[in-house]
Amino acid sequence: MMKFFSKFTSKKALDPDVTVYRVEDMHCSHCEAAVVRAVEDVPGVENAKASASANTLTVKGSATEDVIRAAVEGIGYTFKGIVK
């Protein structure tokens, strides 16, 4: 029973410093790398990971949504905000 339940709860970030954002216009691994490079240069970001197939950007750290938005949009991608 516990294994069945964990399938549904494992998708949520357990760390309060982790936020998942929706980023569109990423088409390949090169796009993912460009977004990650741009976001990891933002003060307060400890780690970032992008997924073109899911159109998501996962960020760990204390950076605000506004500075992450500026970094993503500054390199030409569409930032849609926090995934709920």
Gaussian input, Z-matrix of N, CA and C with variables (Angstrom, degrees):
# hf/3-21g

backbone

0 1
 N
 C     1     B1
 C     2     B2     1     A1
 N     3     B3     2     A2     1     D1
 C     4     B4     3     A3     2     D2
 C     5     B5     4     A4     3     D3
 N     6     B6     5     A5     4     D4
 C     7     B7     6     A6     5     D5
 C     8     B8     7     A7     6     D6
 N     9     B9     8     A8     7     D7
 C    10    B10     9     A9     8     D8
 C    11    B11    10    A10     9     D9
 N    12    B12    11    A11    10    D10
 C    13    B13    12    A12    11    D11
 C    14    B14    13    A13    12    D12
 N    15    B15    14    A14    13    D13
 C    16    B16    15    A15    14    D14
 C    17    B17    16    A16    15    D15
 N    18    B18    17    A17    16    D16
 C    19    B19    18    A18    17    D17
 C    20    B20    19    A19    18    D18
 N    21    B21    20    A20    19    D19
 C    22    B22    21    A21    20    D20
 C    23    B23    22    A22    21    D21
 N    24    B24    23    A23    22    D22
 C    25    B25    24    A24    23    D23
 C    26    B26    25    A25    24    D24
 N    27    B27    26    A26    25    D25
 C    28    B28    27    A27    26    D26
 C    29    B29    28    A28    27    D27
 N    30    B30    29    A29    28    D28
 C    31    B31    30    A30    29    D29
 C    32    B32    31    A31    30    D30
 N    33    B33    32    A32    31    D31
 C    34    B34    33    A33    32    D32
 C    35    B35    34    A34    33    D33
 N    36    B36    35    A35    34    D34
 C    37    B37    36    A36    35    D35
 C    38    B38    37    A37    36    D36
 N    39    B39    38    A38    37    D37
 C    40    B40    39    A39    38    D38
 C    41    B41    40    A40    39    D39
 N    42    B42    41    A41    40    D40
 C    43    B43    42    A42    41    D41
 C    44    B44    43    A43    42    D42
 N    45    B45    44    A44    43    D43
 C    46    B46    45    A45    44    D44
 C    47    B47    46    A46    45    D45
 N    48    B48    47    A47    46    D46
 C    49    B49    48    A48    47    D47
 C    50    B50    49    A49    48    D48
 N    51    B51    50    A50    49    D49
 C    52    B52    51    A51    50    D50
 C    53    B53    52    A52    51    D51
 N    54    B54    53    A53    52    D52
 C    55    B55    54    A54    53    D53
 C    56    B56    55    A55    54    D54
 N    57    B57    56    A56    55    D55
 C    58    B58    57    A57    56    D56
 C    59    B59    58    A58    57    D57
 N    60    B60    59    A59    58    D58
 C    61    B61    60    A60    59    D59
 C    62    B62    61    A61    60    D60
 N    63    B63    62    A62    61    D61
 C    64    B64    63    A63    62    D62
 C    65    B65    64    A64    63    D63
 N    66    B66    65    A65    64    D64
 C    67    B67    66    A66    65    D65
 C    68    B68    67    A67    66    D66
 N    69    B69    68    A68    67    D67
 C    70    B70    69    A69    68    D68
 C    71    B71    70    A70    69    D69
 N    72    B72    71    A71    70    D70
 C    73    B73    72    A72    71    D71
 C    74    B74    73    A73    72    D72
 N    75    B75    74    A74    73    D73
 C    76    B76    75    A75    74    D74
 C    77    B77    76    A76    75    D75
 N    78    B78    77    A77    76    D76
 C    79    B79    78    A78    77    D77
 C    80    B80    79    A79    78    D78
 N    81    B81    80    A80    79    D79
 C    82    B82    81    A81    80    D80
 C    83    B83    82    A82    81    D81
 N    84    B84    83    A83    82    D82
 C    85    B85    84    A84    83    D83
 C    86    B86    85    A85    84    D84
 N    87    B87    86    A86    85    D85
 C    88    B88    87    A87    86    D86
 C    89    B89    88    A88    87    D87
 N    90    B90    89    A89    88    D88
 C    91    B91    90    A90    89    D89
 C    92    B92    91    A91    90    D90
 N    93    B93    92    A92    91    D91
 C    94    B94    93    A93    92    D92
 C    95    B95    94    A94    93    D93
 N    96    B96    95    A95    94    D94
 C    97    B97    96    A96    95    D95
 C    98    B98    97    A97    96    D96
 N    99    B99    98    A98    97    D97
 C   100   B100    99    A99    98    D98
 C   101   B101   100   A100    99    D99
 N   102   B102   101   A101   100   D100
 C   103   B103   102   A102   101   D101
 C   104   B104   103   A103   102   D102
 N   105   B105   104   A104   103   D103
 C   106   B106   105   A105   104   D104
 C   107   B107   106   A106   105   D105
 N   108   B108   107   A107   106   D106
 C   109   B109   108   A108   107   D107
 C   110   B110   109   A109   108   D108
 N   111   B111   110   A110   109   D109
 C   112   B112   111   A111   110   D110
 C   113   B113   112   A112   111   D111
 N   114   B114   113   A113   112   D112
 C   115   B115   114   A114   113   D113
 C   116   B116   115   A115   114   D114
 N   117   B117   116   A116   115   D115
 C   118   B118   117   A117   116   D116
 C   119   B119   118   A118   117   D117
 N   120   B120   119   A119   118   D118
 C   121   B121   120   A120   119   D119
 C   122   B122   121   A121   120   D120
 N   123   B123   122   A122   121   D121
 C   124   B124   123   A123   122   D122
 C   125   B125   124   A124   123   D123
 N   126   B126   125   A125   124   D124
 C   127   B127   126   A126   125   D125
 C   128   B128   127   A127   126   D126
 N   129   B129   128   A128   127   D127
 C   130   B130   129   A129   128   D128
 C   131   B131   130   A130   129   D129
 N   132   B132   131   A131   130   D130
 C   133   B133   132   A132   131   D131
 C   134   B134   133   A133   132   D132
 N   135   B135   134   A134   133   D133
 C   136   B136   135   A135   134   D134
 C   137   B137   136   A136   135   D135
 N   138   B138   137   A137   136   D136
 C   139   B139   138   A138   137   D137
 C   140   B140   139   A139   138   D138
 N   141   B141   140   A140   139   D139
 C   142   B142   141   A141   140   D140
 C   143   B143   142   A142   141   D141
 N   144   B144   143   A143   142   D142
 C   145   B145   144   A144   143   D143
 C   146   B146   145   A145   144   D144
 N   147   B147   146   A146   145   D145
 C   148   B148   147   A147   146   D146
 C   149   B149   148   A148   147   D147
 N   150   B150   149   A149   148   D148
 C   151   B151   150   A150   149   D149
 C   152   B152   151   A151   150   D150
 N   153   B153   152   A152   151   D151
 C   154   B154   153   A153   152   D152
 C   155   B155   154   A154   153   D153
 N   156   B156   155   A155   154   D154
 C   157   B157   156   A156   155   D155
 C   158   B158   157   A157   156   D156
 N   159   B159   158   A158   157   D157
 C   160   B160   159   A159   158   D158
 C   161   B161   160   A160   159   D159
 N   162   B162   161   A161   160   D160
 C   163   B163   162   A162   161   D161
 C   164   B164   163   A163   162   D162
 N   165   B165   164   A164   163   D163
 C   166   B166   165   A165   164   D164
 C   167   B167   166   A166   165   D165
 N   168   B168   167   A167   166   D166
 C   169   B169   168   A168   167   D167
 C   170   B170   169   A169   168   D168
 N   171   B171   170   A170   169   D169
 C   172   B172   171   A171   170   D170
 C   173   B173   172   A172   171   D171
 N   174   B174   173   A173   172   D172
 C   175   B175   174   A174   173   D173
 C   176   B176   175   A175   174   D174
 N   177   B177   176   A176   175   D175
 C   178   B178   177   A177   176   D176
 C   179   B179   178   A178   177   D177
 N   180   B180   179   A179   178   D178
 C   181   B181   180   A180   179   D179
 C   182   B182   181   A181   180   D180
 N   183   B183   182   A182   181   D181
 C   184   B184   183   A183   182   D182
 C   185   B185   184   A184   183   D183
 N   186   B186   185   A185   184   D184
 C   187   B187   186   A186   185   D185
 C   188   B188   187   A187   186   D186
 N   189   B189   188   A188   187   D187
 C   190   B190   189   A189   188   D188
 C   191   B191   190   A190   189   D189
 N   192   B192   191   A191   190   D190
 C   193   B193   192   A192   191   D191
 C   194   B194   193   A193   192   D192
 N   195   B195   194   A194   193   D193
 C   196   B196   195   A195   194   D194
 C   197   B197   196   A196   195   D195
 N   198   B198   197   A197   196   D196
 C   199   B199   198   A198   197   D197
 C   200   B200   199   A199   198   D198
 N   201   B201   200   A200   199   D199
 C   202   B202   201   A201   200   D200
 C   203   B203   202   A202   201   D201
 N   204   B204   203   A203   202   D202
 C   205   B205   204   A204   203   D203
 C   206   B206   205   A205   204   D204
 N   207   B207   206   A206   205   D205
 C   208   B208   207   A207   206   D206
 C   209   B209   208   A208   207   D207
 N   210   B210   209   A209   208   D208
 C   211   B211   210   A210   209   D209
 C   212   B212   211   A211   210   D210
 N   213   B213   212   A212   211   D211
 C   214   B214   213   A213   212   D212
 C   215   B215   214   A214   213   D213
 N   216   B216   215   A215   214   D214
 C   217   B217   216   A216   215   D215
 C   218   B218   217   A217   216   D216
 N   219   B219   218   A218   217   D217
 C   220   B220   219   A219   218   D218
 C   221   B221   220   A220   219   D219
 N   222   B222   221   A221   220   D220
 C   223   B223   222   A222   221   D221
 C   224   B224   223   A223   222   D222
 N   225   B225   224   A224   223   D223
 C   226   B226   225   A225   224   D224
 C   227   B227   226   A226   225   D225
 N   228   B228   227   A227   226   D226
 C   229   B229   228   A228   227   D227
 C   230   B230   229   A229   228   D228
 N   231   B231   230   A230   229   D229
 C   232   B232   231   A231   230   D230
 C   233   B233   232   A232   231   D231
 N   234   B234   233   A233   232   D232
 C   235   B235   234   A234   233   D233
 C   236   B236   235   A235   234   D234
 N   237   B237   236   A236   235   D235
 C   238   B238   237   A237   236   D236
 C   239   B239   238   A238   237   D237
 N   240   B240   239   A239   238   D238
 C   241   B241   240   A240   239   D239
 C   242   B242   241   A241   240   D240
 N   243   B243   242   A242   241   D241
 C   244   B244   243   A243   242   D242
 C   245   B245   244   A244   243   D243
 N   246   B246   245   A245   244   D244
 C   247   B247   246   A246   245   D245
 C   248   B248   247   A247   246   D246
 N   249   B249   248   A248   247   D247
 C   250   B250   249   A249   248   D248
 C   251   B251   250   A250   249   D249

   B1=1.4414
   B2=1.5286
   B3=1.2951
   B4=1.4618
   B5=1.5217
   B6=1.3170
   B7=1.4513
   B8=1.5257
   B9=1.3080
   B10=1.4573
   B11=1.5328
   B12=1.3073
   B13=1.4568
   B14=1.5303
   B15=1.3169
   B16=1.4640
   B17=1.5195
   B18=1.3272
   B19=1.4637
   B20=1.5169
   B21=1.3136
   B22=1.4537
   B23=1.5195
   B24=1.2959
   B25=1.4559
   B26=1.5198
   B27=1.3073
   B28=1.4534
   B29=1.5249
   B30=1.3275
   B31=1.4478
   B32=1.5200
   B33=1.3066
   B34=1.4589
   B35=1.5213
   B36=1.3318
   B37=1.4524
   B38=1.5259
   B39=1.3053
   B40=1.4525
   B41=1.5168
   B42=1.3094
   B43=1.4488
   B44=1.5269
   B45=1.3247
   B46=1.4676
   B47=1.5266
   B48=1.3219
   B49=1.4606
   B50=1.5221
   B51=1.3401
   B52=1.4631
   B53=1.5251
   B54=1.3359
   B55=1.4588
   B56=1.5187
   B57=1.3223
   B58=1.4608
   B59=1.5252
   B60=1.3350
   B61=1.4615
   B62=1.5252
   B63=1.3190
   B64=1.4614
   B65=1.5334
   B66=1.3432
   B67=1.4625
   B68=1.5256
   B69=1.3163
   B70=1.4578
   B71=1.5207
   B72=1.3030
   B73=1.4646
   B74=1.5272
   B75=1.3282
   B76=1.4674
   B77=1.5232
   B78=1.3379
   B79=1.4646
   B80=1.5240
   B81=1.3393
   B82=1.4651
   B83=1.5279
   B84=1.3149
   B85=1.4652
   B86=1.5263
   B87=1.3213
   B88=1.4687
   B89=1.5277
   B90=1.3132
   B91=1.4671
   B92=1.5275
   B93=1.3282
   B94=1.4608
   B95=1.5220
   B96=1.3238
   B97=1.4624
   B98=1.5257
   B99=1.3198
   B100=1.4634
   B101=1.5277
   B102=1.3193
   B103=1.4685
   B104=1.5288
   B105=1.3148
   B106=1.4722
   B107=1.5260
   B108=1.3301
   B109=1.4770
   B110=1.5270
   B111=1.3182
   B112=1.4623
   B113=1.5246
   B114=1.3205
   B115=1.4641
   B116=1.5262
   B117=1.3205
   B118=1.4662
   B119=1.5292
   B120=1.3347
   B121=1.4650
   B122=1.5290
   B123=1.3155
   B124=1.4615
   B125=1.5266
   B126=1.3452
   B127=1.4633
   B128=1.5309
   B129=1.3040
   B130=1.4579
   B131=1.5174
   B132=1.3351
   B133=1.4632
   B134=1.5257
   B135=1.3159
   B136=1.4662
   B137=1.5230
   B138=1.3406
   B139=1.4574
   B140=1.5223
   B141=1.3339
   B142=1.4563
   B143=1.5233
   B144=1.3388
   B145=1.4574
   B146=1.5173
   B147=1.3297
   B148=1.4640
   B149=1.5222
   B150=1.3285
   B151=1.4575
   B152=1.5195
   B153=1.3308
   B154=1.4611
   B155=1.5241
   B156=1.3099
   B157=1.4653
   B158=1.5303
   B159=1.3147
   B160=1.4645
   B161=1.5273
   B162=1.3303
   B163=1.4758
   B164=1.5160
   B165=1.3354
   B166=1.4540
   B167=1.5211
   B168=1.3181
   B169=1.4542
   B170=1.5173
   B171=1.3226
   B172=1.4557
   B173=1.5175
   B174=1.3269
   B175=1.4624
   B176=1.5129
   B177=1.3349
   B178=1.4641
   B179=1.5180
   B180=1.3071
   B181=1.4576
   B182=1.5108
   B183=1.3200
   B184=1.4605
   B185=1.5268
   B186=1.3089
   B187=1.4690
   B188=1.5239
   B189=1.3242
   B190=1.4576
   B191=1.5267
   B192=1.3154
   B193=1.4616
   B194=1.5291
   B195=1.3253
   B196=1.4626
   B197=1.5266
   B198=1.3270
   B199=1.4659
   B200=1.5222
   B201=1.3238
   B202=1.4623
   B203=1.5258
   B204=1.3254
   B205=1.4636
   B206=1.5393
   B207=1.3208
   B208=1.4617
   B209=1.5263
   B210=1.3312
   B211=1.4696
   B212=1.5227
   B213=1.3187
   B214=1.4700
   B215=1.5268
   B216=1.3157
   B217=1.4637
   B218=1.5179
   B219=1.3246
   B220=1.4610
   B221=1.5216
   B222=1.3244
   B223=1.4684
   B224=1.5328
   B225=1.3383
   B226=1.4533
   B227=1.5127
   B228=1.3179
   B229=1.4597
   B230=1.5231
   B231=1.3176
   B232=1.4559
   B233=1.5200
   B234=1.3332
   B235=1.4488
   B236=1.5185
   B237=1.3293
   B238=1.4655
   B239=1.5268
   B240=1.3180
   B241=1.4632
   B242=1.5125
   B243=1.3228
   B244=1.4712
   B245=1.5197
   B246=1.3305
   B247=1.4614
   B248=1.5166
   B249=1.3126
   B250=1.4751
   B251=1.4811
   A1=111.14
   A2=117.69
   A3=120.96
   A4=111.18
   A5=117.99
   A6=121.38
   A7=110.02
   A8=117.71
   A9=122.46
   A10=110.48
   A11=117.76
   A12=123.08
   A13=111.22
   A14=118.32
   A15=121.65
   A16=112.35
   A17=118.20
   A18=120.40
   A19=111.20
   A20=116.69
   A21=120.48
   A22=112.90
   A23=118.12
   A24=120.23
   A25=112.62
   A26=118.95
   A27=120.84
   A28=112.96
   A29=119.95
   A30=121.97
   A31=112.60
   A32=118.59
   A33=121.45
   A34=109.76
   A35=115.14
   A36=120.16
   A37=109.24
   A38=116.81
   A39=121.05
   A40=111.58
   A41=117.51
   A42=123.15
   A43=108.88
   A44=118.69
   A45=119.75
   A46=113.42
   A47=118.13
   A48=121.58
   A49=112.34
   A50=118.48
   A51=122.52
   A52=108.87
   A53=115.42
   A54=121.27
   A55=108.57
   A56=116.20
   A57=121.48
   A58=107.97
   A59=115.36
   A60=122.37
   A61=109.85
   A62=116.15
   A63=122.07
   A64=107.60
   A65=116.04
   A66=122.45
   A67=107.40
   A68=116.63
   A69=120.54
   A70=110.61
   A71=115.51
   A72=125.19
   A73=113.67
   A74=118.25
   A75=120.16
   A76=106.64
   A77=116.48
   A78=119.62
   A79=114.25
   A80=117.70
   A81=119.41
   A82=109.80
   A83=115.04
   A84=120.41
   A85=112.16
   A86=117.49
   A87=120.16
   A88=110.34
   A89=116.25
   A90=120.97
   A91=110.55
   A92=116.29
   A93=120.88
   A94=110.58
   A95=116.53
   A96=121.21
   A97=111.32
   A98=117.49
   A99=121.03
   A100=110.98
   A101=116.87
   A102=121.29
   A103=110.01
   A104=116.78
   A105=120.46
   A106=110.66
   A107=117.55
   A108=120.31
   A109=111.38
   A110=116.42
   A111=120.05
   A112=111.65
   A113=116.82
   A114=120.82
   A115=111.50
   A116=118.26
   A117=119.59
   A118=112.41
   A119=117.47
   A120=121.00
   A121=112.48
   A122=117.83
   A123=122.90
   A124=109.16
   A125=117.59
   A126=119.71
   A127=110.47
   A128=116.43
   A129=122.20
   A130=113.89
   A131=117.84
   A132=120.90
   A133=108.20
   A134=115.99
   A135=121.10
   A136=111.36
   A137=115.77
   A138=120.95
   A139=108.18
   A140=116.12
   A141=120.40
   A142=109.26
   A143=115.22
   A144=121.33
   A145=107.39
   A146=116.72
   A147=121.11
   A148=110.13
   A149=115.22
   A150=121.77
   A151=108.46
   A152=116.31
   A153=120.60
   A154=110.85
   A155=117.69
   A156=120.25
   A157=112.23
   A158=117.43
   A159=121.57
   A160=112.39
   A161=116.70
   A162=122.17
   A163=111.88
   A164=116.67
   A165=120.15
   A166=112.02
   A167=113.85
   A168=123.51
   A169=105.91
   A170=116.95
   A171=122.23
   A172=107.99
   A173=116.11
   A174=121.22
   A175=109.14
   A176=115.46
   A177=121.53
   A178=107.24
   A179=115.67
   A180=120.08
   A181=111.93
   A182=115.33
   A183=120.74
   A184=112.94
   A185=118.36
   A186=120.93
   A187=110.16
   A188=116.43
   A189=120.49
   A190=111.13
   A191=115.14
   A192=120.60
   A193=111.03
   A194=117.46
   A195=120.93
   A196=112.56
   A197=117.81
   A198=119.07
   A199=111.20
   A200=117.25
   A201=120.25
   A202=109.47
   A203=116.83
   A204=121.54
   A205=110.50
   A206=116.52
   A207=120.80
   A208=111.22
   A209=117.65
   A210=121.09
   A211=111.21
   A212=116.95
   A213=121.90
   A214=110.54
   A215=116.49
   A216=119.69
   A217=111.87
   A218=116.90
   A219=121.44
   A220=113.50
   A221=117.09
   A222=119.83
   A223=111.59
   A224=116.39
   A225=120.15
   A226=118.86
   A227=118.44
   A228=120.98
   A229=109.77
   A230=117.46
   A231=122.85
   A232=109.66
   A233=116.66
   A234=123.53
   A235=108.60
   A236=117.64
   A237=121.92
   A238=114.10
   A239=118.74
   A240=120.62
   A241=113.51
   A242=114.77
   A243=122.14
   A244=110.30
   A245=115.59
   A246=122.09
   A247=107.39
   A248=116.21
   A249=119.91
   A250=111.37
   D1=-40.01
   D2=-178.51
   D3=-64.71
   D4=-38.12
   D5=179.67
   D6=-65.01
   D7=-41.43
   D8=178.07
   D9=-61.29
   D10=-45.14
   D11=-179.16
   D12=-64.98
   D13=-37.91
   D14=-177.15
   D15=-66.65
   D16=-23.64
   D17=176.97
   D18=-61.85
   D19=-35.02
   D20=-176.34
   D21=-88.48
   D22=-23.48
   D23=-177.97
   D24=-95.31
   D25=-15.43
   D26=-174.90
   D27=-74.17
   D28=-12.62
   D29=-178.60
   D30=-78.44
   D31=-18.49
   D32=179.74
   D33=-86.46
   D34=143.35
   D35=177.69
   D36=-71.14
   D37=125.49
   D38=179.45
   D39=-85.47
   D40=-25.74
   D41=-179.93
   D42=-83.99
   D43=124.14
   D44=-178.65
   D45=-66.81
   D46=-15.76
   D47=178.82
   D48=-87.81
   D49=3.24
   D50=-179.30
   D51=-105.14
   D52=128.53
   D53=178.92
   D54=-130.30
   D55=140.01
   D56=178.26
   D57=-108.98
   D58=127.18
   D59=-179.68
   D60=-114.51
   D61=154.69
   D62=174.84
   D63=-94.44
   D64=124.75
   D65=177.41
   D66=-128.89
   D67=122.94
   D68=-179.25
   D69=-103.02
   D70=167.78
   D71=178.99
   D72=81.27
   D73=7.02
   D74=172.84
   D75=-85.45
   D76=129.37
   D77=-175.46
   D78=-118.51
   D79=-17.70
   D80=-174.83
   D81=-155.24
   D82=-177.22
   D83=-179.19
   D84=-66.28
   D85=-27.68
   D86=177.12
   D87=-67.76
   D88=-37.94
   D89=176.04
   D90=-64.60
   D91=-44.88
   D92=177.96
   D93=-57.10
   D94=-46.30
   D95=-178.42
   D96=-63.70
   D97=-39.63
   D98=179.68
   D99=-63.95
   D100=-43.03
   D101=179.44
   D102=-65.41
   D103=-44.71
   D104=179.71
   D105=-61.83
   D106=-44.92
   D107=178.63
   D108=-59.44
   D109=-44.05
   D110=-179.00
   D111=-64.56
   D112=-42.27
   D113=-176.49
   D114=-75.15
   D115=-35.54
   D116=-179.36
   D117=-68.69
   D118=-15.61
   D119=174.91
   D120=-80.68
   D121=-9.59
   D122=-179.13
   D123=-76.68
   D124=129.89
   D125=176.75
   D126=-60.28
   D127=134.80
   D128=179.63
   D129=98.81
   D130=-9.94
   D131=178.70
   D132=-92.50
   D133=120.76
   D134=178.37
   D135=-86.92
   D136=-40.88
   D137=-175.25
   D138=-155.42
   D139=147.61
   D140=177.44
   D141=-142.05
   D142=149.30
   D143=177.94
   D144=-145.26
   D145=133.44
   D146=-179.37
   D147=-117.21
   D148=151.32
   D149=176.26
   D150=-133.43
   D151=112.65
   D152=179.10
   D153=-68.71
   D154=-36.63
   D155=-178.05
   D156=-67.81
   D157=-31.29
   D158=179.55
   D159=-100.19
   D160=-5.82
   D161=-176.46
   D162=55.67
   D163=43.27
   D164=-178.93
   D165=-125.94
   D166=156.61
   D167=174.20
   D168=-131.77
   D169=119.80
   D170=179.02
   D171=-103.62
   D172=124.06
   D173=-174.87
   D174=-124.34
   D175=132.34
   D176=173.53
   D177=-110.67
   D178=129.19
   D179=178.88
   D180=144.66
   D181=-170.19
   D182=-174.89
   D183=-109.96
   D184=10.53
   D185=-179.99
   D186=-65.85
   D187=146.96
   D188=-179.50
   D189=-81.72
   D190=160.69
   D191=179.86
   D192=-61.39
   D193=-35.17
   D194=-177.96
   D195=-63.91
   D196=-41.30
   D197=-179.33
   D198=-74.60
   D199=-31.80
   D200=175.93
   D201=-68.95
   D202=-41.22
   D203=176.20
   D204=-58.27
   D205=-45.88
   D206=-179.31
   D207=-62.02
   D208=-40.09
   D209=179.78
   D210=-66.50
   D211=-42.97
   D212=-178.32
   D213=-69.26
   D214=-48.81
   D215=-178.90
   D216=-70.39
   D217=-25.51
   D218=178.40
   D219=-65.29
   D220=-21.57
   D221=178.01
   D222=-107.80
   D223=11.43
   D224=170.76
   D225=96.28
   D226=14.21
   D227=178.45
   D228=-104.67
   D229=158.98
   D230=-177.61
   D231=-94.72
   D232=118.13
   D233=-179.54
   D234=-96.46
   D235=123.27
   D236=-175.73
   D237=-107.27
   D238=-5.92
   D239=178.30
   D240=103.92
   D241=-168.88
   D242=-175.57
   D243=-72.93
   D244=137.77
   D245=175.03
   D246=-80.36
   D247=129.15
   D248=-178.37
   D249=-109.09

